[in-house]
Amino acid sequence: MIPFLLIMNVLTLGVFGFDKWQAKKHQWRISENTLLGISLLGGIIGAASGMILFNHKVSKKTFLMKFVLVVLVDLFVFYRLLRH
């Protein structure tokens, strides 16, 4: 499970960085649902790091509220997996 989470977090960090790069160039963007989806799949640390490192999506309150929900769901699932 740890290799999977490591790969997901690195991938998620890269996706957030790529989306910010695209935003600066006014090019095609990755949807917020995709960003939240890969975060939900185990990339919450990479997503949070990408948001801070690239200053990406940090001023969008609706995105932040959805991201907090994703973090809570991930923590709940992780807790349930550890208990079994």
C-alpha positions in Angstrom: 0.0 0.0 0.0 2.9 2.4 0.8 4.4 2.2 -2.8 0.9 2.9 -4.2 0.4 6.0 -2.0 3.9 7.3 -2.8 3.2 7.0 -6.5 -0.2 8.6 -6.2 1.1 11.5 -4.2 4.0 12.2 -6.6 1.6 11.9 -9.5 -0.9 14.2 -7.9 1.7 16.8 -7.1 2.8 16.7 -10.7 -0.8 17.1 -12.0 -1.4 20.1 -9.7 1.9 21.6 -10.9 1.0 21.0 -14.6 -2.5 22.5 -14.1 -1.0 25.7 -12.6 1.5 25.9 -15.5 -1.3 25.6 -18.0 -3.3 28.3 -16.1 -0.3 30.7 -16.4 -0.2 30.1 -20.1 -4.0 30.4 -20.5 -4.1 27.0 -22.0 -6.3 23.9 -21.6 -6.9 23.0 -17.9 -7.5 19.9 -15.9 -11.0 19.9 -14.4 -11.5 20.4 -10.6 -13.3 17.1 -10.5 -10.2 15.4 -11.9 -8.0 17.1 -9.4 -10.3 16.1 -6.5 -10.6 12.6 -7.9 -6.9 11.9 -8.0 -6.7 13.4 -4.5 -9.4 11.0 -3.4 -7.5 8.0 -4.8 -4.8 8.6 -2.2 -3.0 11.7 -3.3 -4.1 14.1 -0.6 -0.5 14.8 0.6 0.6 15.5 -3.0 -2.5 17.6 -3.6 -2.0 19.7 -0.4 1.7 20.1 -1.3 0.9 21.1 -4.8 -1.6 23.7 -3.6 0.9 25.2 -1.3 4.0 24.9 -3.4 2.4 26.2 -6.6 -0.1 28.5 -4.9 -2.8 26.7 -6.8 -6.5 26.7 -6.0 -5.9 28.2 -2.5 -8.1 31.2 -3.1 -11.1 29.2 -4.4 -13.3 28.6 -1.4 -15.6 26.1 -3.1 -12.6 24.0 -4.2 -11.1 24.1 -0.7 -14.4 23.0 0.9 -14.6 20.0 -1.5 -10.9 19.3 -0.9 -11.5 19.2 2.9 -14.4 16.7 2.3 -12.0 14.5 0.2 -9.5 14.6 3.0 -12.1 13.5 5.5 -13.3 10.7 3.3 -9.7 9.5 2.7 -8.9 9.6 6.4 -12.1 7.6 7.2 -11.2 5.0 4.5 -7.6 4.8 5.7 -8.8 4.3 9.3 -11.2 1.5 8.3 -8.4 -0.2 6.3 -6.1 -0.1 9.3 -8.8 -1.6 11.6 -9.2 -4.6 9.4 
